[in-house]
Amino acid sequence: MRLLAATGGAAGDFAAEVLAGRRQAYELLAHRPVLDEFVQEARGWWQIIDALPAEDRQRLAADAWSSLERQVDELATLDVDDAVADLEELAALRQAPAPPERRPRDDDEDDDWSDRSYMEPL
């Protein structure tokens, strides 16, 4: 739940509610915003899978169970504290304002010297 809470979105908000003791984990898929988010993401994956050639879809289906087991094993050995710290860092970067865009410089720098601040780096 800590890892899910750190991801944000409707599911992350719900997980934060579970961690705070205001919701129960079994309510997750019955919570409408989480369900809507899940359906939207599933629809996107469905479109990607449908766009694959039939041979690739068959290979993915054949490997699905072993892939799921591998992912569960990775989650079981995941250092949650490190993963949460990484997600929080990414979230902070996403919320930080974007640096101002620099306008492209002309070949002839002398022509536009009056347009620039004297503090602007060359």
N, C-alpha and C positions, 0 to 999 in steps of 0.2 A: 504494500500500500504506500510506503514511503517513496518508492521508486515511481509508482504511478502518479502520486501527488506531485512529484517534481516535474512531470512531463507537461502539466498544464492541460488546458482544454476542459471539456465537460467531465471526462473521466478523471482527470487530475483533480478537478475541484471536488468531485464526489469522494475520491480517495482521501482528500484532506478532511472532509466531513467525517469519514469513518475514523480517521486517526484522532480527530477531536472528540470522538464518542457520540456524535450527533446522528450518525447513520450506521446501519449494519452492512457488512460487505455483501451479503446475499441480495441486497436490494439493487445492486449495481446495474444489472441488465433490465430492471423494471423502471429505472429512472429515465424519464423521457429524453432529456438532453443527451444523456450518455447513449441511449439507444439510437437517437437521430445521428449522433456523431459516428457511431459504429456502422450504421447502415450506409452513410455517405462514404466512409472509407472503404467499406466492402464493395460498394458499387464501383468505386475507382479501381480497386484490385480486379474486380470481375471484368471490367473493360480491358485492362491490361492483359489479363489471361486470355480473354477471347481474341485479342489481336495476335496472339502467338500462333505459329504454325501448329497443326495437329500433332506432329511428332514431338514438339517441345512440350505441349500440354500433357501428352501421354507420359513422357519422361518425368515431368514434375509430379504427376499423380502417382507414379510408381515410387518416387523418392519421398513422397509426402510424409509417411510415417517415420522414416529414419530421420528426416529433417526435423520433425516435431520433437522427437526424442533428443536430438542433439541440442535443440534450442532450450528444452526443459533442463537438460544437464548444465548448459551454460548459465541459465538463470539460477540454478541451485548452487552454483559455485561463485556467483557474482558477489563482489564486494559492494554491498548496497551503499555504504557511506561514500565510497569513491564515485559510484555511478550518480548518486544524488548530487554530489558536489559538482560533477561535470555538467549535469543537466541544469543546475542553478546558474552555473557560469554561462552556459549557452543562452539561457533565458535572459540573463542580464545583458549580454551582448546584443540580443535581438531587440531589447527595449531601449538600448542606448541610441541617442540620435545619430543619424548618419552624418559623417563629416561633409562639409560643404563641397560641392563639386567645383573643381578648378576649371576655369574656362580654357579652352585650347589656346596655345600661344601661336601667334603668327610668326612667319619667317622673319619679318622685319620688326624687331622689338622696338626700335626707335619711334615707330609710327603710333604706338599705343601707350607710350609712357605716361601720358596725362590721365589716362583712364584708370590707372592702377594706384592703389594706396602705396605710399613709400615704404610701408611695412611688409608688403607682399613679397615673399621670397621669389627669386628668379628661377 
